[in-house]
């Protein structure tokens, strides 16, 4: 498809797909919010497990006891707030936002947020906190003092006295599990960097932890194009890293190059296609050329990605479940049709300037 043809693409099918997707999400709302992502033993999430089944499977297969049944995660609801449109003209979407805000509130731990419900033997983490803060801020649902305090918590996650500043870890040092120490993840670092761009966060900057956190994302972009400790697909990294490049020109080039190389092979799931489409949207804010070859983020290629995404929508309005995150290096993956649908809807409704 030529660039000229892409400019005249009829977007009505995208709008219809969005309406069907919102209707699906609205139908699956219950008094507790949207259903949580279910654990599964395979990245395709073909056979979702209950938390007790997943815990038992890891114990038998790996001899590892998680210490809790991984049911009822709230990370999906937090991403839902990031991905749904504020001040939407769709009544269903406004109701979804209200329900998700209540759902996210149940995972708050002072100025931090947990992935699993309070009571589970699983601490609050910086990745979940960063996404929750961004989602609440997007819809004007958090007090400025809470957002600023949350950012201070993120920046102070590692209080060890070290000679050289370190990236912001996934867990606060008082919650790190010995003997392994602190964990680091490039997607989590990228999500934290996005939270640091919130208007109510900037008063906490500059901070010595920010530079190492940017470098950690930069190094992953320059390395093998694969998943991270907590995220199995390279597209998940590209999406979060691309969000983090906004306002950070030094990070833009390496992430853009990683995108070009990853986009050369087709994504294996509709979720990965949605994540790749969103990464392209963020990265197309600035012109980019690689020896005269297009970047993979031009209008024609974006239109084709969205066409393929619409074609992957199921008759009930959803997109199929696939793994978005996992329990570290353990083979336990989390995904749901609701989470895939949230990412797909956002990918079909661009908010950044159109590619040039």
ZAMARGU-4260 file (C-alpha; in steps of 0.2 Angstrom, whole numbers, plus 5000, padded with zeros to 4 digits):
<rodrens>
0) 5000/5000/5000 | 5007/5017/4995 | 5008/5032/5008 | 4995/5041/4997 | 4983/5026/4998
5) 4986/5025/5017 | 4980/5043/5019 | 4963/5038/5012 | 4960/5022/5021 | 4942/5021/5027
10) 4944/5021/5046 | 4925/5016/5049 | 4930/4997/5051 | 4942/5003/5065 | 4928/5012/5073
15) 4916/4997/5072 | 4930/4986/5079 | 4932/4998/5094 | 4914/4998/5098 | 4913/4979/5097
20) 4928/4978/5109 | 4921/4991/5121 | 4905/4981/5121 | 4914/4965/5125 | 4923/4973/5140
25) 4907/4981/5146 | 4898/4964/5146 | 4912/4956/5156 | 4912/4969/5170 | 4906/4962/5186
30) 4905/4970/5204 | 4924/4968/5206 | 4928/4976/5189 | 4936/4967/5174 | 4941/4949/5176
35) 4960/4947/5181 | 4972/4939/5169 | 4973/4920/5173 | 4990/4911/5175 | 4994/4897/5162
40) 5009/4886/5160 | 5011/4891/5141 | 5014/4908/5133 | 4998/4906/5122 | 4988/4904/5138
45) 4978/4890/5130 | 4973/4882/5147 | 4971/4895/5160 | 4973/4889/5178 | 4966/4893/5195
50) 4979/4901/5207 | 4979/4885/5217 | 4982/4874/5201 | 4996/4886/5195 | 5005/4885/5212
55) 5004/4866/5213 | 5010/4865/5195 | 5026/4875/5199 | 5029/4865/5215 | 5028/4849/5205
60) 5037/4854/5190 | 5051/4866/5198 | 5050/4862/5216 | 5046/4880/5219 | 5032/4886/5230
65) 5026/4904/5226 | 5020/4905/5244 | 5002/4911/5238 | 4989/4907/5225 | 4991/4919/5211
70) 4973/4924/5209 | 4965/4941/5206 | 4979/4951/5200 | 4976/4970/5198 | 4990/4974/5185
75) 4977/4972/5171 | 4965/4985/5178 | 4980/4997/5180 | 4984/4995/5162 | 4966/4997/5158
80) 4966/5015/5165 | 4982/5019/5154 | 4974/5012/5138 | 4956/5018/5139 | 4952/5035/5133
85) 4948/5049/5145 | 4932/5059/5143 | 4926/5046/5131 | 4910/5049/5121 | 4906/5030/5124
90) 4895/5028/5139 | 4902/5010/5141 | 4920/5017/5141 | 4916/5029/5155 | 4908/5015/5165
95) 4923/5004/5162 | 4935/5018/5168 | 4925/5021/5184 | 4925/5002/5188 | 4943/5000/5185
100) 4947/5015/5196 | 4938/5006/5210 | 4947/4990/5206 | 4964/4998/5206 | 4960/5006/5223
105) 4959/4989/5231 | 4978/4986/5227 | 4984/5002/5234 | 4997/5001/5249 | 4999/5018/5255
110) 5008/5027/5240 | 5013/5010/5232 | 5003/4998/5223 | 5002/4979/5223 | 5000/4967/5208
115) 4991/4954/5219 | 4978/4958/5233 | 4983/4963/5250 | 4985/4948/5260 | 4994/4938/5247
120) 5012/4935/5251 | 5018/4946/5237 | 5025/4964/5240 | 5021/4980/5231 | 5032/4983/5217
125) 5038/4998/5207 | 5032/4992/5190 | 5014/4990/5196 | 5015/5007/5205 | 5022/5016/5190
130) 5008/5009/5179 | 4994/5013/5192 | 5000/5031/5194 | 5000/5034/5176 | 4983/5026/5173
135) 4975/5036/5188 | 4984/5052/5182 | 4977/5050/5164 | 4959/5051/5170 | 4962/5064/5184
140) 4958/5051/5197 | 4973/5054/5209 | 4977/5068/5220 | 4993/5078/5215 | 5000/5074/5233
145) 4997/5055/5230 | 5006/5056/5213 | 5021/5066/5219 | 5022/5054/5234 | 5021/5039/5223
150) 5035/5045/5212 | 5046/5049/5228 | 5043/5031/5233 | 5049/5025/5215 | 5065/5036/5216
155) 5069/5029/5233 | 5066/5011/5230 | 5084/5007/5232 | 5091/5015/5248 | 5108/5005/5249
160) 5123/5015/5250 | 5133/5012/5234 | 5147/5021/5226 | 5138/5022/5209 | 5119/5025/5207
165) 5109/5010/5201 | 5093/5008/5191 | 5077/5008/5200 | 5073/4990/5205 | 5057/4980/5203
170) 5055/4979/5222 | 5059/4991/5236 | 5075/4985/5245 | 5066/4981/5261 | 5055/4969/5252
175) 5068/4960/5241 | 5069/4942/5245 | 5086/4936/5251 | 5098/4928/5245 | 5094/4934/5228
180) 5094/4953/5231 | 5085/4966/5221 | 5078/4962/5204 | 5079/4973/5188 | 5069/4973/5172
185) 5070/4984/5157 | 5051/4985/5154 | 5048/4990/5173 | 5062/5003/5171 | 5053/5010/5155
190) 5036/5010/5164 | 5044/5019/5178 | 5052/5032/5166 | 5035/5035/5159 | 5028/5038/5177
195) 5042/5051/5180 | 5035/5061/5165 | 5019/5064/5175 | 5016/5083/5178 | 5015/5080/5197
200) 5031/5070/5196 | 5043/5083/5189 | 5046/5092/5205 | 5055/5076/5212 | 5068/5078/5198
205) 5082/5078/5194 | 5087/5062/5204 | 5103/5051/5203 | 5093/5035/5200 | 5085/5042/5183
210) 5101/5041/5173 | 5105/5023/5177 | 5087/5018/5174 | 5088/5026/5156 | 5104/5017/5153
215) 5097/5001/5158 | 5083/5003/5145 | 5096/5009/5132 | 5107/4993/5135 | 5092/4981/5133
220) 5087/4990/5117 | 5105/4988/5110 | 5105/4969/5116 | 5097/4954/5109 | 5079/4958/5104
225) 5070/4946/5117 | 5059/4947/5132 | 5064/4952/5149 | 5063/4943/5166 | 5045/4948/5169
230) 5039/4950/5151 | 5041/4936/5138 | 5039/4945/5122 | 5051/4958/5114 | 5035/4968/5109
235) 5031/4971/5127 | 5048/4979/5129 | 5046/4989/5113 | 5029/4996/5118 | 5035/5002/5136
240) 5052/5008/5130 | 5043/5018/5116 | 5032/5026/5128 | 5047/5031/5139 | 5056/5039/5124
245) 5044/5054/5123 | 5054/5068/5129 | 5070/5058/5130 | 5079/5060/5113 | 5094/5050/5118
250) 5083/5035/5121 | 5074/5037/5105 | 5087/5031/5092 | 5091/5014/5101 | 5073/5010/5104
255) 5069/5014/5086 | 5082/5003/5079 | 5076/4989/5090 | 5059/4992/5084 | 5065/4991/5065
260) 5074/4974/5068 | 5060/4966/5078 | 5046/4972/5066 | 5055/4963/5052 | 5047/4947/5058
265) 5028/4945/5060 | 5022/4945/5078 | 5015/4929/5084 | 5000/4935/5093 | 4986/4948/5092
270) 4992/4955/5108 | 5010/4957/5101 | 5003/4965/5085 | 4994/4978/5096 | 5010/4981/5106
275) 5020/4983/5090 | 5007/4995/5083 | 5008/5006/5099 | 5027/5006/5099 | 5027/5012/5081
280) 5015/5026/5086 | 5026/5033/5099 | 5042/5031/5089 | 5034/5040/5074 | 5034/5057/5083
285) 5051/5061/5076 | 5057/5058/5058 | 5068/5043/5056 | 5078/5036/5041 | 5090/5021/5041
290) 5101/5023/5025 | 5085/5028/5015 | 5075/5013/5021 | 5058/5016/5030 | 5058/5014/5048
295) 5043/5002/5049 | 5033/5016/5057 | 5026/5025/5042 | 5008/5028/5038 | 5006/5013/5026
300) 5013/5000/5038 | 5003/5007/5052 | 4987/5006/5042 | 4992/4988/5038 | 4995/4983/5056
305) 4978/4990/5061 | 4970/4981/5047 | 4977/4965/5053 | 4972/4969/5071 | 4954/4971/5065
310) 4955/4955/5056 | 4960/4946/5072 | 4945/4952/5082 | 4934/4938/5087 | 4915/4937/5084
315) 4911/4942/5102 | 4922/4958/5100 | 4937/4952/5110 | 4955/4948/5105 | 4962/4932/5110
320) 4972/4930/5127 | 4991/4929/5126 | 5005/4930/5139 | 5009/4948/5143 | 5018/4946/5159
325) 5026/4931/5169 | 5032/4926/5186 | 5050/4930/5183 | 5060/4916/5176 | 5047/4903/5181
330) 5036/4896/5167 | 5020/4904/5173 | 5012/4917/5161 | 4997/4929/5163 | 4985/4935/5150
335) 4967/4937/5146 | 4955/4941/5132 | 4951/4957/5142 | 4969/4963/5143 | 4972/4959/5125
340) 4957/4969/5120 | 4962/4984/5130 | 4979/4985/5121 | 4970/4982/5104 | 4958/4996/5107
345) 4971/5008/5111 | 4981/5003/5096 | 4966/5006/5085 | 4964/5024/5092 | 4981/5033/5089
350) 4984/5048/5100 | 5002/5053/5095 | 5005/5063/5079 | 5003/5053/5063 | 5019/5046/5055
355) 5027/5056/5041
</rodrens>
